[in-house]
Amino acid sequence: MGLFSNFKKELSAINQQFKEDIKKTNEQFKEDIKMGKKQLEEDINSNNQFKEGFKKTNEQFKEDIKKKNNQFKEELKTNNEQLKEEFKTNNEQLKEEFKTVKTQISSDINEMKRQIKEREKEARIPKVKIETINGDQELGYDSYTMEMIQADTGKVRFKVKKEIKDDIFNLIKIDRTENIQKSALDVAGWTFAGSMLWGNAGALAGGLASQKGKDKSTAALFLVNEDTQKKIMLIIKCDSKILEKLSQFTLTQEEDQQSQPQTTDKYMQLERISQLKTKGILTQEEFQKEKEKILNS
């Protein structure tokens, strides 16, 4: 009885302990379930927050993409308009430059044509290189070699030491010296509106006589300075080639010379009668009469 009673007590104690353990375990399990549920709720809440955050991030990303896309489109539009404007400006500038170059080329071509025409014209202008024997001092140029150039119809200029002089001369006559040497007095007395044209007959005769017995391949150029009306007879060396070139020159017609105003003529006649009076050939009374005749003519 005592053994059974002890066993029963031990079994009752074990049963009680088991119940206590089960109760503790059950309470612990409930507590774990409660904690697990709470943790699960927290996890679910955290997952919802993640979803919300992801949603917001996704929407923000979409908004940023949209903004950048719109910004890119705006920049592309601006750049496109700027490129169009620059292209238009460059195109207009190129057109203007092309127009300028075209105008310049056209101007250069015209200038080249003008120069070619000038050269052709210059090549056709009669000119001849001459060597003077007598009369070059009257020209006033410090050289006996020069080039005579046709300046206009019946007019010539001289090129001396590569410089074309400003003086213009009327070319009255060209003659071989042997043709005029037969009568120096006749040449000296060649009249121009009733007055002596080439001055002192003795000086002229001396100039022609200086060629006597020498090279007769010479020519006489009868010139009148257009500004001063000074008369010059230029004796030059003249072979067949020079004579051929001289034949290309045009002369001032003697009739044209005679049609000029007679004022210069009167002065020359007055000067002549003054010299006659000085030499005693004319008296004061005769001089006065001649003077009145000339002035009233």
C-alpha positions as CSV (number, residue, x, y, z in Angstrom):
1,M,0.0,0.0,0.0
2,G,2.7,2.4,0.8
3,L,4.5,1.7,-2.6
4,F,1.4,2.1,-4.6
5,S,0.5,5.3,-2.7
6,N,4.0,6.7,-3.4
7,F,3.7,5.8,-7.1
8,K,0.3,7.4,-7.2
9,K,1.7,10.5,-5.7
10,E,4.6,10.6,-8.0
11,L,2.3,10.0,-11.0
12,S,0.0,12.7,-9.7
13,A,3.0,15.0,-9.4
14,I,4.3,14.1,-12.9
15,N,0.8,14.7,-14.3
16,Q,0.6,18.0,-12.5
17,Q,4.0,18.9,-13.8
18,F,3.0,17.8,-17.3
19,K,-0.1,20.0,-17.1
20,E,2.0,22.8,-15.9
21,D,4.5,22.3,-18.7
22,I,1.7,22.0,-21.2
23,K,0.1,25.1,-19.9
24,K,3.4,27.0,-20.0
25,T,4.1,25.6,-23.4
26,N,0.6,26.5,-24.6
27,E,0.9,30.0,-23.2
28,Q,4.4,30.3,-24.8
29,F,3.0,29.0,-28.1
30,K,0.2,31.5,-27.9
31,E,2.7,34.2,-27.1
32,D,4.8,33.1,-30.0
33,I,1.8,33.0,-32.3
34,K,0.9,36.4,-31.1
35,M,4.4,37.7,-31.6
36,G,4.5,35.9,-35.0
37,K,1.2,37.5,-36.0
38,K,2.4,40.9,-34.9
39,Q,5.7,40.4,-36.8
40,L,3.7,39.3,-39.8
41,E,1.5,42.3,-39.5
42,E,4.6,44.5,-39.3
43,D,6.1,42.7,-42.3
44,I,2.9,43.1,-44.2
45,N,2.8,46.8,-43.3
46,S,6.5,47.1,-44.2
47,N,5.7,45.3,-47.6
48,N,2.9,47.8,-48.2
49,Q,5.2,50.7,-47.4
50,F,7.7,49.2,-49.8
51,K,5.0,48.9,-52.4
52,E,4.0,52.5,-51.8
53,G,7.6,53.6,-51.9
54,F,8.2,51.6,-55.1
55,K,5.0,53.1,-56.6
56,K,6.1,56.6,-55.6
57,T,9.6,56.0,-56.9
58,N,8.2,54.5,-60.1
59,E,5.9,57.5,-60.6
60,Q,8.8,59.9,-59.9
61,F,11.0,58.0,-62.3
62,K,8.2,58.2,-64.9
63,E,7.8,61.9,-64.2
64,D,11.6,62.5,-64.5
65,I,11.7,60.5,-67.8
66,K,8.8,62.6,-69.0
67,K,10.4,65.9,-68.0
68,K,13.7,64.9,-69.5
69,N,12.0,63.7,-72.7
70,N,10.1,67.0,-72.9
71,Q,13.3,69.0,-72.1
72,F,15.2,67.0,-74.8
73,K,12.4,67.7,-77.3
74,E,12.5,71.4,-76.4
75,E,16.3,71.5,-76.7
76,L,16.0,69.5,-80.0
77,K,13.4,72.0,-81.3
78,T,15.6,75.0,-80.2
79,N,18.7,73.5,-81.7
80,N,16.8,72.7,-84.9
81,E,15.5,76.2,-85.2
82,Q,19.0,77.6,-84.4
83,L,20.5,75.3,-87.0
84,K,17.9,76.5,-89.5
85,E,18.6,80.1,-88.7
86,E,22.4,79.5,-88.9
87,F,21.9,77.7,-92.2
88,K,19.8,80.5,-93.5
89,T,22.3,83.1,-92.4
90,N,25.2,81.1,-93.8
91,N,23.3,80.5,-97.0
92,E,22.6,84.2,-97.4
93,Q,26.2,85.0,-96.6
94,L,27.4,82.4,-99.1
95,K,25.1,83.9,-101.7
96,E,26.4,87.4,-100.9
97,E,30.0,86.2,-101.1
98,F,29.3,84.3,-104.3
99,K,27.7,87.5,-105.7
100,T,30.7,89.5,-104.6
101,V,33.1,87.0,-106.1
102,K,31.0,86.8,-109.3
103,T,31.0,90.6,-109.5
104,Q,34.8,90.7,-108.8
105,I,35.4,88.0,-111.4
106,S,33.2,89.9,-113.9
107,S,35.1,93.1,-113.0
108,D,38.4,91.4,-113.4
109,I,37.4,90.0,-116.8
110,N,36.2,93.4,-117.9
111,E,39.4,94.9,-116.7
112,M,41.4,92.2,-118.5
113,K,39.4,92.9,-121.7
114,R,39.9,96.6,-121.3
115,Q,43.7,96.1,-120.8
116,I,43.8,93.8,-123.8
117,K,41.9,96.4,-125.9
118,E,44.3,99.1,-124.6
119,R,47.3,97.0,-125.5
120,E,45.8,96.2,-128.9
121,K,45.0,99.9,-129.3
122,E,48.5,100.9,-128.1
123,A,50.0,98.3,-130.5
124,R,48.1,100.0,-133.3
125,I,49.1,103.5,-132.3
126,P,51.8,104.8,-134.6
127,K,55.1,105.2,-132.7
128,V,58.7,105.5,-133.8
129,K,62.1,105.7,-132.0
130,I,64.1,108.6,-133.4
131,E,67.5,110.1,-133.1
132,T,67.6,113.9,-133.6
133,I,70.4,115.7,-135.5
134,N,69.1,119.2,-135.1
135,G,66.3,121.0,-133.3
136,D,66.1,118.8,-130.2
137,Q,67.2,121.8,-128.1
138,E,64.0,123.6,-129.2
139,L,61.9,120.7,-127.7
140,G,63.5,121.3,-124.3
141,Y,64.2,117.6,-123.6
142,D,67.6,116.6,-122.3
143,S,68.1,113.9,-124.9
144,Y,68.7,113.4,-128.6
145,T,67.1,110.0,-128.6
146,M,63.3,109.7,-128.0
147,E,60.2,108.0,-129.1
148,M,57.5,109.9,-131.0
149,I,53.9,108.7,-130.3
150,Q,50.7,109.6,-132.1
151,A,48.6,111.2,-129.3
152,D,45.6,112.0,-131.5
153,T,44.8,112.8,-135.2
154,G,47.6,115.2,-136.3
155,K,49.0,115.4,-132.8
156,V,52.1,113.7,-131.3
157,R,53.9,113.4,-128.0
158,F,57.4,112.4,-127.1
159,K,58.6,109.6,-124.7
160,V,62.1,110.5,-123.3
161,K,63.9,108.2,-121.0
162,K,60.8,106.0,-120.4
163,E,58.7,109.1,-119.5
164,I,55.9,110.3,-121.8
165,K,56.1,114.1,-121.7
166,D,53.0,116.3,-121.3
167,D,53.7,118.5,-124.3
168,I,51.5,117.9,-127.3
169,F,52.6,119.0,-130.8
170,N,50.7,119.4,-134.0
171,L,52.5,117.4,-136.7
172,I,52.3,119.7,-139.7
173,K,54.6,118.0,-142.2
174,I,57.1,115.2,-142.6
175,D,59.6,115.4,-145.4
176,R,62.9,113.8,-146.4
177,T,65.7,116.4,-145.9
178,E,67.0,116.1,-149.5
179,N,63.6,117.3,-150.7
180,I,63.8,120.5,-148.7
181,Q,67.6,121.1,-148.8
182,K,67.4,122.5,-152.4
183,S,66.0,125.7,-151.0
184,A,66.4,126.4,-147.4
185,L,65.0,129.9,-147.9
186,D,61.8,128.5,-149.4
187,V,61.3,126.3,-146.4
188,A,62.1,129.1,-144.0
189,G,59.7,131.3,-145.9
190,W,56.9,128.7,-145.8
191,T,54.0,130.9,-144.9
192,F,51.4,130.4,-142.2
193,A,48.5,132.9,-142.5
194,G,50.9,135.4,-144.0
195,S,53.6,135.1,-141.4
196,M,57.0,133.4,-141.2
197,L,56.5,129.9,-139.9
198,W,59.9,128.5,-139.1
199,G,61.8,131.6,-138.2
200,N,65.2,132.8,-139.3
201,A,66.0,131.6,-142.8
202,G,69.8,131.7,-142.2
203,A,69.5,129.5,-139.1
204,L,67.4,127.0,-141.0
205,A,69.8,127.1,-143.9
206,G,72.7,126.5,-141.5
207,G,70.9,123.5,-139.9
208,L,70.3,122.0,-143.3
209,A,73.8,122.8,-144.6
210,S,75.3,120.9,-141.6
211,Q,74.0,117.7,-143.3
212,K,75.7,118.5,-146.6
213,G,78.1,115.7,-147.5
214,K,77.0,113.6,-144.6
215,D,74.4,110.9,-144.3
216,K,71.4,112.1,-146.3
217,S,69.1,109.5,-144.7
218,T,67.4,112.2,-142.7
219,A,64.0,113.7,-142.4
220,A,62.5,117.0,-141.2
221,L,59.5,117.0,-138.8
222,F,57.6,120.3,-138.8
223,L,56.0,120.7,-135.3
224,V,53.9,123.3,-133.5
225,N,53.6,123.2,-129.7
226,E,49.9,123.2,-129.0
227,D,50.2,125.3,-125.8
228,T,52.9,127.8,-126.7
229,Q,52.4,127.8,-130.5
230,K,56.2,127.5,-130.8
231,K,57.3,126.3,-134.2
232,I,60.0,123.6,-134.4
233,M,61.7,121.9,-137.3
234,L,63.2,118.7,-136.0
235,I,65.9,117.0,-138.2
236,I,66.2,113.3,-137.5
237,K,68.0,110.3,-138.8
238,C,65.7,108.4,-141.1
239,D,66.3,105.1,-142.8
240,S,63.6,103.1,-144.8
241,K,62.3,101.4,-141.7
242,I,61.8,104.7,-139.8
243,L,60.3,106.3,-142.9
244,E,57.8,103.5,-143.1
245,K,56.8,104.0,-139.5
246,L,56.6,107.8,-140.0
247,S,54.2,107.2,-142.9
248,Q,51.7,105.7,-140.4
249,F,51.4,109.1,-138.6
250,T,48.5,111.4,-139.4
251,L,49.2,115.1,-140.0
252,T,47.5,118.3,-139.0
253,Q,46.0,119.7,-142.1
254,E,47.4,123.1,-143.1
255,E,43.9,124.4,-143.7
256,D,43.0,123.5,-140.1
257,Q,45.9,125.5,-138.9
258,Q,44.7,128.5,-141.0
259,S,41.2,128.2,-139.5
260,Q,42.6,129.0,-136.0
261,P,41.9,132.5,-134.5
262,Q,44.1,135.2,-136.1
263,T,45.0,136.7,-132.7
264,T,48.4,134.9,-132.7
265,D,48.9,136.1,-136.3
266,K,48.4,139.7,-135.3
267,Y,50.9,139.4,-132.5
268,M,53.5,137.9,-134.9
269,Q,52.9,140.6,-137.4
270,L,53.2,143.3,-134.7
271,E,56.4,141.7,-133.5
272,R,57.8,141.6,-137.1
273,I,57.1,145.3,-137.8
274,S,58.5,146.2,-134.3
275,Q,61.8,144.5,-135.3
276,L,61.8,146.4,-138.6
277,K,61.3,149.6,-136.8
278,T,64.1,148.7,-134.3
279,K,66.4,148.0,-137.3
280,G,65.5,151.4,-138.8
281,I,63.8,149.9,-141.8
282,L,60.5,151.5,-140.8
283,T,60.0,155.0,-139.5
284,Q,57.9,155.8,-136.5
285,E,55.1,157.1,-138.8
286,E,55.3,154.0,-141.1
287,F,55.3,151.7,-138.0
288,Q,52.2,153.5,-136.6
289,K,50.3,153.0,-139.9
290,E,51.3,149.3,-140.2
291,K,50.3,148.8,-136.6
292,E,46.8,150.3,-137.2
293,K,46.3,148.2,-140.3
294,I,47.2,145.0,-138.4
295,L,44.9,145.9,-135.4
296,N,42.0,146.9,-137.6
297,S,42.3,143.9,-140.0
